[in-house]
Amino acid sequence: MSVHTRRLMGSLGLLLEADGSSIPSTAADYTPVPRETEDQRRERLAAEAGHTLTTCPECGGRATRESVLVYRTGEGTLQQTLIRCWRPGTAAKPRCQVQTL
């Protein structure tokens, strides 16, 4: 191996120069970084937004309970509580309707 090639390879070139043939494997020391699932992410974001987690009255799946202010001209403001289902809709069964309490 030429000096130019070893210089381009950096510390790996120095290791190859000392050992001659072995390339160290750092995969054995690799520990996977725990990542949150999509459901965990949605739960965290809902909690950060101030929503409470509940169950959907239609399908029994996960849902969030939200309090919103509705502004109507002539009637003033109205506070409503909504339940939004997390289940994605499909062609066979559309998404659950937003429930107003």
Secondary structure, DSSP 8 states (H G I E B T S, - for coil): --HHHHHHHTHHHHHHHHHSS-----GGG--------HHHHHHHHHHHTT-EEEE-TTT--EEEEEEEEEEETTTEEEEEEEEEE-----SSS-----EE-
